[in-house]
Amino acid sequence: MSFARILLVSMLLLSFALPLAGCKEEGPAEKAGKKIDEAVDSAKEQAKKLFE
């Protein structure tokens, strides 16, 4: 395998492993981010209903 491929695979594996090593409690930024995600999802659903 080439160095670039090994590096890419390593980065992908780390990107999946790092969230598992994070803290258990949600901080205020994470809570706000989840609320924003929910609002965006809700807006997408409403937009789909408008264009159906």
C-alpha positions in Angstrom: 0.0 0.0 0.0 1.2 3.5 -0.7 1.9 6.0 2.1 -1.1 8.1 1.0 -3.5 5.1 1.3 -2.1 4.1 4.7 -2.5 7.7 5.9 -6.1 7.9 4.6 -7.1 4.7 6.2 -5.5 5.7 9.5 -7.3 9.1 9.5 -10.6 7.4 8.8 -10.1 4.9 11.7 -9.2 7.7 14.0 -12.2 9.8 13.0 -14.4 6.9 14.0 -12.6 6.2 17.3 -12.2 9.7 18.6 -15.9 10.3 19.3 -16.0 7.2 21.4 -13.2 8.5 23.6 -15.0 11.8 24.2 -16.6 12.8 27.5 -20.0 11.3 28.5 -21.7 14.6 29.4 -23.0 17.0 26.8 -21.7 20.5 27.1 -23.7 23.6 26.3 -22.3 23.9 22.7 -23.3 20.3 22.0 -26.8 20.8 23.3 -27.1 24.0 21.2 -25.8 22.1 18.2 -28.4 19.4 18.6 -31.2 22.0 18.9 -30.0 23.6 15.7 -29.9 20.2 13.9 -33.4 19.5 15.0 -34.6 23.0 13.8 -32.9 22.4 10.4 -34.5 19.0 10.0 -37.9 20.4 10.9 -37.4 23.2 8.4 -36.5 20.7 5.7 -39.6 18.6 6.4 -41.8 21.7 6.2 -40.2 22.7 3.0 -40.8 19.3 1.5 -44.5 19.5 2.5 -44.8 22.9 0.8 -43.4 21.6 -2.5 -45.4 18.3 -2.6 
